[in-house]
Amino acid sequence: MNAFTNPSPDWERFGELDPYWAVLTDEKYHAGKLTAVSRREFFQSGETHLDWVIEMVRTTVDPAFSPERAVDVGCGVGRVLLPLARRCPDTVGLDVASSMLREARHNLGEAGVNAELVLADDALSRLTGTFDFIHSYIVFQHVPPGRGERMCAALLERLRPRGVAALHFTYQTPLSRRQRLLRWGRLRTPVVGAVGNLAKRRPASSPYMELYEYRLDSIFEMFRASGCLSLHLRLTDHGGLLGVFIVARKNG
């Protein structure tokens, strides 16, 4: 779904061409198929997810959890950002694609909800201040692990003492050896991607959605180094894409 800084223009293109489907890859969210009903379902799924996250936080690390300043990392068009902004007085949406942020701004205005929108880079150079809640879901799976870990470490540095991080990482992708070789070629040689798109009867310049696996030992060490010593995990499975949703509270 939504990615962080990417050397290709793919996520900017997703935001321009098919932003809702790029967040949730269900056929009914494609630009040509999105209806008023499916759009409501899309945003309701964000409400449902955030309710689940808050319940998990309150039952594992903080029964009185009620954040004052929060950031939704990889916010896309605002699926989770909107309900988060309704619950938190100071909310930031962070995304690599300015096209996604434009759609998020429209959705915030339509819903009468306020949030700051920030364009992301690897250094988080535009993100200011600290937070007592950092959230990201189905995002890091689209970020190369080395870069994703550096960005996540920088986010955890911005987590206030006794603040809560709720972050999702994938550790196994359902790709065959052939698919992995094709991905390798596509990421390094644009013509491979163009040929692959034409073979699927898509425009040659169609964007590509990357999938990556993270080493959980590296993720756990990143949390430990940041002062988050007690982790609470829920395993996830999105069509064979296996991941872990981690809730942690920073010592302080």
C-alpha positions as a LaTeX table, in Angstrom:
\begin{tabular}{lrrr}
\hline
Residue & $x$ (\AA) & $y$ (\AA) & $z$ (\AA) \\
\hline
Met1 & 0.00 & 0.00 & 0.00 \\
Asn2 & 1.42 & 3.47 & 0.69 \\
Ala3 & 5.26 & 3.70 & 0.55 \\
Phe4 & 7.97 & 5.95 & 1.88 \\
Thr5 & 10.74 & 7.57 & $-0.12$ \\
Asn6 & 11.22 & 5.63 & $-3.36$ \\
Pro7 & 13.86 & 6.19 & $-6.05$ \\
Ser8 & 11.19 & 5.66 & $-8.73$ \\
Pro9 & 8.09 & 7.80 & $-9.36$ \\
Asp10 & 5.79 & 4.82 & $-8.84$ \\
Trp11 & 4.03 & 6.03 & $-5.69$ \\
Glu12 & 3.52 & 9.51 & $-7.08$ \\
Arg13 & 1.93 & 7.83 & $-10.10$ \\
Phe14 & $-0.27$ & 5.64 & $-7.91$ \\
Gly15 & $-1.48$ & 8.79 & $-6.17$ \\
Glu16 & $-2.29$ & 10.37 & $-9.52$ \\
Leu17 & $-3.91$ & 7.36 & $-11.21$ \\
Asp18 & $-5.39$ & 5.00 & $-8.61$ \\
Pro19 & $-4.89$ & 6.27 & $-5.04$ \\
Tyr20 & $-7.62$ & 4.32 & $-3.21$ \\
Trp21 & $-6.72$ & 0.99 & $-4.79$ \\
Ala22 & $-3.04$ & 1.62 & $-3.99$ \\
Val23 & $-3.99$ & 1.84 & $-0.30$ \\
Leu24 & $-6.32$ & $-1.21$ & $-0.27$ \\
Thr25 & $-5.86$ & $-3.48$ & $-3.29$ \\
Asp26 & $-9.46$ & $-4.55$ & $-3.69$ \\
Glu27 & $-10.98$ & $-4.32$ & $-7.17$ \\
Lys28 & $-13.87$ & $-2.15$ & $-5.92$ \\
Tyr29 & $-11.41$ & 0.62 & $-5.00$ \\
His30 & $-9.99$ & 1.03 & $-8.51$ \\
Ala31 & $-10.41$ & 4.54 & $-9.89$ \\
Gly32 & $-12.80$ & 3.36 & $-12.58$ \\
Lys33 & $-14.94$ & 1.35 & $-10.17$ \\
Leu34 & $-15.00$ & 3.46 & $-7.00$ \\
Thr35 & $-18.58$ & 4.36 & $-6.03$ \\
Ala36 & $-20.03$ & 6.40 & $-3.20$ \\
Val37 & $-20.80$ & 3.16 & $-1.37$ \\
Ser38 & $-17.33$ & 1.63 & $-1.79$ \\
Arg39 & $-15.74$ & 4.95 & $-0.85$ \\
Arg40 & $-17.71$ & 4.94 & 2.43 \\
Glu41 & $-16.61$ & 1.34 & 3.01 \\
Phe42 & $-13.00$ & 2.37 & 2.40 \\
Phe43 & $-13.07$ & 5.03 & 5.10 \\
Gln44 & $-15.12$ & 2.85 & 7.46 \\
Ser45 & $-12.32$ & 0.29 & 7.25 \\
Gly46 & $-9.98$ & 2.96 & 8.61 \\
Glu47 & $-12.34$ & 3.62 & 11.53 \\
Thr48 & $-12.53$ & $-0.11$ & 12.25 \\
His49 & $-8.76$ & $-0.50$ & 12.11 \\
Leu50 & $-8.12$ & 2.43 & 14.45 \\
Asp51 & $-10.70$ & 1.12 & 16.94 \\
Trp52 & $-8.82$ & $-2.20$ & 16.91 \\
Val53 & $-5.46$ & $-0.47$ & 17.44 \\
Ile54 & $-6.71$ & 1.65 & 20.34 \\
Glu55 & $-8.28$ & $-1.38$ & 21.99 \\
Met56 & $-5.00$ & $-3.27$ & 21.63 \\
Val57 & $-3.03$ & $-0.37$ & 23.13 \\
Arg58 & $-5.43$ & $-0.04$ & 26.06 \\
Thr59 & $-5.41$ & $-3.75$ & 26.85 \\
Thr60 & $-1.64$ & $-4.18$ & 26.58 \\
Val61 & 0.30 & $-1.05$ & 27.54 \\
Asp62 & $-1.91$ & 1.86 & 28.66 \\
Pro63 & $-5.55$ & 1.50 & 29.84 \\
Ala64 & $-5.97$ & 5.29 & 29.74 \\
Phe65 & $-4.44$ & 5.79 & 26.29 \\
Ser66 & $-5.55$ & 9.12 & 24.80 \\
Pro67 & $-2.80$ & 10.70 & 22.67 \\
Glu68 & $-2.29$ & 14.45 & 22.39 \\
Arg69 & 0.00 & 14.44 & 19.33 \\
Ala70 & 0.02 & 11.65 & 16.76 \\
Val71 & 1.50 & 10.86 & 13.35 \\
Asp72 & 0.11 & 8.42 & 10.77 \\
Val73 & 3.09 & 7.27 & 8.71 \\
Gly74 & 2.28 & 6.51 & 5.09 \\
Cys75 & $-1.11$ & 8.18 & 5.46 \\
Gly76 & $-2.05$ & 7.95 & 1.78 \\
Val77 & $-5.47$ & 9.48 & 1.10 \\
Gly78 & $-6.35$ & 9.54 & 4.81 \\
Arg79 & $-8.01$ & 6.18 & 5.49 \\
Val80 & $-6.69$ & 6.04 & 9.07 \\
Leu81 & $-5.63$ & 9.68 & 9.31 \\
Leu82 & $-9.22$ & 10.97 & 9.33 \\
Pro83 & $-10.44$ & 8.94 & 12.33 \\
Leu84 & $-7.13$ & 9.55 & 14.10 \\
Ala85 & $-7.53$ & 13.31 & 13.65 \\
Arg86 & $-11.03$ & 13.10 & 15.11 \\
Arg87 & $-9.63$ & 11.48 & 18.26 \\
Cys88 & $-6.36$ & 13.40 & 18.66 \\
Pro89 & $-6.12$ & 17.20 & 18.91 \\
Asp90 & $-2.78$ & 17.44 & 17.05 \\
Thr91 & $-2.39$ & 14.96 & 14.19 \\
Val92 & 0.13 & 14.72 & 11.35 \\
Gly93 & $-0.16$ & 12.70 & 8.14 \\
Leu94 & 3.18 & 11.74 & 6.57 \\
Asp95 & 3.53 & 10.35 & 3.05 \\
Val96 & 6.12 & 10.21 & 0.27 \\
Ala97 & 3.69 & 11.10 & $-2.53$ \\
Ser98 & 2.49 & 14.67 & $-2.91$ \\
Ser99 & $-0.37$ & 13.32 & $-5.06$ \\
Met100 & $-1.57$ & 11.20 & $-2.13$ \\
Leu101 & $-1.35$ & 14.20 & 0.19 \\
Arg102 & $-3.43$ & 16.29 & $-2.20$ \\
Glu103 & $-6.20$ & 13.70 & $-2.06$ \\
Ala104 & $-5.85$ & 13.47 & 1.73 \\
Arg105 & $-6.20$ & 17.25 & 1.97 \\
His106 & $-9.39$ & 17.08 & $-0.07$ \\
Asn107 & $-10.78$ & 14.31 & 2.14 \\
Leu108 & $-9.91$ & 16.17 & 5.34 \\
Gly109 & $-11.68$ & 19.26 & 4.06 \\
Glu110 & $-14.73$ & 17.30 & 2.96 \\
Ala111 & $-14.95$ & 15.65 & 6.40 \\
Gly112 & $-14.33$ & 18.91 & 8.28 \\
Val113 & $-11.31$ & 17.43 & 10.05 \\
Asn114 & $-7.97$ & 19.15 & 10.72 \\
Ala115 & $-4.55$ & 17.55 & 10.35 \\
Glu116 & $-1.11$ & 18.67 & 9.23 \\
Leu117 & 0.17 & 16.99 & 6.07 \\
Val118 & 3.91 & 16.48 & 5.61 \\
Leu119 & 5.82 & 15.21 & 2.58 \\
Ala120 & 8.24 & 12.49 & 3.69 \\
Asp121 & 11.88 & 11.90 & 2.88 \\
Asp122 & 14.36 & 9.43 & 4.36 \\
Ala123 & 15.65 & 11.98 & 6.86 \\
Leu124 & 12.16 & 13.08 & 7.97 \\
Ser125 & 13.49 & 16.59 & 7.41 \\
Arg126 & 10.03 & 18.19 & 7.30 \\
Leu127 & 8.66 & 16.38 & 10.36 \\
Thr128 & 8.98 & 18.53 & 13.48 \\
Gly129 & 8.54 & 17.92 & 17.18 \\
Thr130 & 7.80 & 14.76 & 19.14 \\
Phe131 & 4.78 & 12.48 & 19.43 \\
Asp132 & 3.02 & 10.37 & 22.02 \\
Phe133 & 1.57 & 8.10 & 19.30 \\
Ile134 & 3.24 & 6.87 & 16.10 \\
His135 & 1.18 & 4.65 & 13.80 \\
Ser136 & 1.84 & 2.87 & 10.52 \\
Tyr137 & 0.01 & $-0.04$ & 8.90 \\
Ile138 & 0.56 & $-1.88$ & 5.57 \\
Val139 & 3.21 & 0.67 & 4.62 \\
Phe140 & 6.73 & $-0.53$ & 5.44 \\
Gln141 & 6.11 & $-3.61$ & 3.29 \\
His142 & 6.62 & $-1.33$ & 0.28 \\
Val143 & 9.89 & 0.18 & 1.56 \\
Pro144 & 13.32 & $-1.44$ & 1.06 \\
Pro145 & 14.27 & $-2.75$ & 4.53 \\
Gly146 & 17.51 & $-0.81$ & 4.97 \\
Arg147 & 15.77 & 2.48 & 4.30 \\
Gly148 & 12.67 & 1.48 & 6.20 \\
Glu149 & 14.68 & 0.60 & 9.30 \\
Arg150 & 16.55 & 3.91 & 9.20 \\
Met151 & 13.29 & 5.81 & 8.91 \\
Cys152 & 11.62 & 3.79 & 11.65 \\
Ala153 & 14.58 & 4.39 & 13.98 \\
Ala154 & 14.25 & 8.12 & 13.30 \\
Leu155 & 10.52 & 7.94 & 14.08 \\
Leu156 & 11.15 & 6.12 & 17.37 \\
Glu157 & 13.61 & 8.86 & 18.33 \\
Arg158 & 10.66 & 11.25 & 18.07 \\
Leu159 & 8.50 & 9.13 & 20.37 \\
Arg160 & 8.05 & 10.80 & 23.75 \\
Pro161 & 8.81 & 8.96 & 27.00 \\
Arg162 & 5.81 & 6.71 & 27.76 \\
Gly163 & 4.58 & 7.32 & 24.22 \\
Val164 & 3.17 & 4.45 & 22.13 \\
Ala165 & 4.31 & 3.14 & 18.76 \\
Ala166 & 2.00 & 0.88 & 16.71 \\
Leu167 & 3.89 & $-0.30$ & 13.63 \\
His168 & 3.42 & $-3.06$ & 11.06 \\
Phe169 & 6.15 & $-5.02$ & 9.26 \\
Thr170 & 6.09 & $-7.96$ & 6.85 \\
Tyr171 & 8.47 & $-10.88$ & 7.25 \\
Gln172 & 7.38 & $-13.25$ & 4.46 \\
Thr173 & 6.03 & $-12.47$ & 1.00 \\
Pro174 & 4.14 & $-14.98$ & $-1.21$ \\
Leu175 & 6.50 & $-14.63$ & $-4.19$ \\
Ser176 & 7.88 & $-17.53$ & $-6.22$ \\
Arg177 & 11.53 & $-17.63$ & $-7.30$ \\
Arg178 & 10.45 & $-16.48$ & $-10.78$ \\
Gln179 & 8.49 & $-13.55$ & $-9.33$ \\
Arg180 & 11.46 & $-12.53$ & $-7.21$ \\
Leu181 & 13.74 & $-12.56$ & $-10.25$ \\
Leu182 & 11.25 & $-10.49$ & $-12.22$ \\
Arg183 & 10.99 & $-8.02$ & $-9.33$ \\
Trp184 & 14.77 & $-7.78$ & $-9.15$ \\
Gly185 & 14.94 & $-7.05$ & $-12.87$ \\
Arg186 & 12.09 & $-4.60$ & $-12.82$ \\
Leu187 & 13.56 & $-2.55$ & $-10.00$ \\
Arg188 & 16.92 & $-2.28$ & $-11.77$ \\
Thr189 & 15.96 & $-2.07$ & $-15.44$ \\
Pro190 & 12.94 & 0.07 & $-16.38$ \\
Val191 & 12.52 & $-1.74$ & $-19.70$ \\
Val192 & 11.73 & $-4.98$ & $-17.83$ \\
Gly193 & 8.85 & $-3.22$ & $-16.12$ \\
Ala194 & 7.60 & $-1.77$ & $-19.39$ \\
Val195 & 7.65 & $-5.19$ & $-21.08$ \\
Gly196 & 5.90 & $-6.75$ & $-18.09$ \\
Asn197 & 3.17 & $-4.13$ & $-18.20$ \\
Leu198 & 2.61 & $-4.59$ & $-21.93$ \\
Ala199 & 2.40 & $-8.36$ & $-21.46$ \\
Lys200 & $-0.44$ & $-7.75$ & $-18.99$ \\
Arg201 & $-2.10$ & $-5.30$ & $-21.42$ \\
Arg202 & $-1.32$ & $-2.31$ & $-19.24$ \\
Pro203 & 0.30 & 0.98 & $-20.30$ \\
Ala204 & 4.09 & 0.58 & $-20.36$ \\
Ser205 & 4.50 & 3.33 & $-17.75$ \\
Ser206 & 2.10 & 1.77 & $-15.20$ \\
Pro207 & 3.50 & 2.02 & $-11.65$ \\
Tyr208 & 4.85 & $-0.98$ & $-9.80$ \\
Met209 & 3.95 & $-1.92$ & $-6.23$ \\
Glu210 & 7.00 & $-3.35$ & $-4.46$ \\
Leu211 & 6.88 & $-5.88$ & $-1.62$ \\
Tyr212 & 9.68 & $-6.45$ & 0.88 \\
Glu213 & 10.45 & $-8.71$ & 3.82 \\
Tyr214 & 11.97 & $-7.49$ & 7.10 \\
Arg215 & 14.14 & $-9.44$ & 9.51 \\
Leu216 & 12.29 & $-9.48$ & 12.80 \\
Asp217 & 15.49 & $-9.64$ & 14.86 \\
Ser218 & 16.54 & $-6.32$ & 13.31 \\
Ile219 & 13.12 & $-4.82$ & 14.04 \\
Phe220 & 13.16 & $-5.98$ & 17.66 \\
Glu221 & 16.66 & $-4.56$ & 18.16 \\
Met222 & 15.52 & $-1.21$ & 16.76 \\
Phe223 & 12.74 & $-1.05$ & 19.34 \\
Arg224 & 15.12 & $-2.11$ & 22.14 \\
Ala225 & 17.68 & 0.53 & 21.18 \\
Ser226 & 14.99 & 3.23 & 21.26 \\
Gly227 & 13.90 & 2.36 & 24.82 \\
Cys228 & 10.82 & 0.29 & 23.91 \\
Leu229 & 11.53 & $-2.83$ & 25.95 \\
Ser230 & 8.11 & $-4.49$ & 26.10 \\
Leu231 & 6.56 & $-5.42$ & 22.74 \\
His232 & 3.06 & $-6.77$ & 22.14 \\
Leu233 & 2.54 & $-8.58$ & 18.83 \\
Arg234 & $-0.35$ & $-9.58$ & 16.59 \\
Leu235 & 0.40 & $-11.67$ & 13.51 \\
Thr236 & $-1.18$ & $-10.61$ & 10.21 \\
Asp237 & $-1.85$ & $-12.43$ & 6.94 \\
His238 & $-2.87$ & $-10.51$ & 3.83 \\
Gly239 & $-3.30$ & $-13.20$ & 1.20 \\
Gly240 & $-0.11$ & $-14.98$ & 2.20 \\
Leu241 & 1.77 & $-11.76$ & 2.91 \\
Leu242 & 2.75 & $-12.49$ & 6.51 \\
Gly243 & 3.48 & $-9.71$ & 8.96 \\
Val244 & 3.49 & $-8.59$ & 12.55 \\
Phe245 & 1.76 & $-5.59$ & 14.12 \\
Ile246 & 3.81 & $-4.33$ & 17.07 \\
Val247 & 2.56 & $-2.15$ & 19.92 \\
Ala248 & 5.24 & $-0.80$ & 22.24 \\
Arg249 & 5.51 & 1.88 & 24.92 \\
Lys250 & 8.76 & 3.80 & 25.38 \\
Asn251 & 10.28 & 3.75 & 28.85 \\
Gly252 & 10.26 & 7.01 & 30.73 \\
\hline
\end{tabular}
